[in-house]
């Protein structure tokens, strides 16, 4: 529902208030796709939802382990768009960077790099992996993604 609201640019304050109210259960019981779609919807509509992002931060280790590159990229992008620094989330992403660069596509990698830059987070492992896989990334990437990475 929240994803559809964001796509249609409908703020739906009561719906987002209920998500915020039940964020702990939602993050504990939800899968990474559901969580990433929800935080993306918040970012798209400019809804801060501190409890939701706090729960993502609290459960970051499990979320990052279970999430695929797109889900994780969308989540860190949402944090960056709302200017929410989430140290544990970003530390877990940095820890699993090699997997995300190997399995992810250039857009997902560009989103991670952009999120770190926007929040002023230094990610030495991410930068090293981008450097290591630069030939693949440049061959597969669009000019916009190369420019933004």
C-alpha positions in Angstrom: 0.0 0.0 0.0 2.7 2.5 0.9 4.6 1.7 -2.3 1.5 2.4 -4.3 0.9 5.7 -2.4 4.5 6.8 -3.2 4.2 5.8 -6.9 1.0 7.9 -7.1 2.4 10.6 -4.9 -0.4 10.3 -2.3 0.9 11.2 1.2 -1.7 9.2 3.2 -0.8 10.5 6.6 -2.9 7.9 8.5 -1.4 5.0 6.7 2.2 6.1 7.3 1.4 6.9 10.9 0.2 3.3 11.4 3.4 2.0 9.8 5.4 4.2 12.1 3.3 3.0 15.1 3.9 -0.7 14.3 7.4 -0.3 12.9 9.0 -2.7 15.3 6.7 -5.6 14.4 6.8 -4.7 10.7 10.7 -4.8 10.6 11.0 -8.0 12.8 8.4 -9.9 10.7 8.8 -8.3 7.3 11.1 -9.5 4.6 13.8 -7.3 3.1 11.8 -6.4 0.0 8.8 -5.3 2.1 11.1 -3.2 4.4 13.0 -1.6 1.5 9.8 -0.8 -0.4 8.4 0.9 2.7 11.5 3.0 3.4 11.7 3.9 -0.3 8.1 5.1 -0.1 8.9 7.2 2.9 11.8 8.8 1.1 9.8 9.3 -2.1 7.1 11.2 -0.1 9.5 12.9 2.4 8.1 11.0 5.4 10.8 10.8 8.1 9.3 7.9 10.1 11.9 7.9 12.8 10.7 4.7 14.5 10.7 2.8 11.2 14.3 3.8 10.4 15.3 3.2 14.0 14.0 -0.4 13.7 15.9 -0.9 10.4 19.0 0.3 12.2 18.4 -2.0 15.2 17.9 -5.0 12.9 20.5 -4.0 10.3 22.6 -7.1 10.6 19.8 -9.5 9.8 18.3 -7.2 7.1 21.6 -6.8 5.3 22.5 -10.5 5.5 19.1 -11.5 4.1 18.6 -8.7 1.6 19.6 -8.7 -2.0 21.7 -5.9 -3.6 18.7 -4.0 -4.9 16.9 -4.0 -1.5 19.9 -2.8 0.3 20.7 -0.2 -2.3 17.1 1.2 -2.1 17.3 1.3 1.7 20.6 3.2 1.9 19.3 5.5 -0.8 16.2 6.2 1.2 18.4 7.0 4.2 20.4 9.4 2.1 17.4 11.1 0.6 16.0 11.8 4.1 19.5 12.5 5.5 19.2 9.8 8.1 22.6 8.5 9.2 22.3 4.9 10.2 25.7 3.8 11.5 24.9 0.2 12.1 23.1 -0.2 8.7 26.0 1.4 6.8 28.6 -0.7 8.8 26.7 -3.9 7.8 26.6 -2.7 4.2 30.3 -2.0 4.3 30.9 -5.5 5.8 29.0 -7.2 2.9 30.2 -4.9 0.1 32.1 -7.5 -1.8 28.9 -9.6 -2.2 26.9 -6.6 -3.2 29.4 -5.5 -5.8 29.7 -9.1 -7.2 26.0 -9.8 -7.3 24.6 -6.3 -7.9 24.3 -4.2 -11.0 26.0 -0.9 -11.6 22.9 1.1 -10.7 22.7 -0.5 -7.3 26.4 0.1 -6.7 26.1 3.7 -7.9 23.2 4.2 -5.4 25.3 2.9 -2.5 28.2 5.2 -3.4 25.9 8.2 -3.9 24.2 7.5 -0.5 27.6 7.4 1.3 28.7 10.6 -0.4 25.5 12.4 0.4 25.8 11.5 4.1 29.6 12.0 4.2 30.3 8.4 5.1 33.7 7.0 4.1 33.5 3.4 2.8 37.0 2.2 2.1 35.8 -1.3 1.2 33.2 -0.1 -1.1 35.7 2.2 -2.9 38.2 -0.7 -3.1 35.5 -3.0 -4.6 34.5 -0.4 -7.1 38.2 0.0 -8.1 38.7 -3.8 -8.3 35.6 -4.3 -10.5 35.9 -1.0 -12.5 36.3 -2.8 -15.8 33.0 -4.6 -15.4 31.2 -1.6 -14.0 32.2 0.7 -16.8 31.4 -1.9 -19.5 27.9 -2.5 -18.1 27.2 1.0 -16.7 25.3 3.9 -18.3 27.2 7.2 -18.5 24.9 8.8 -15.8 25.8 6.0 -13.3 29.5 6.3 -14.0 29.4 10.0 -13.6 27.5 9.8 -10.3 29.7 7.0 -8.9 
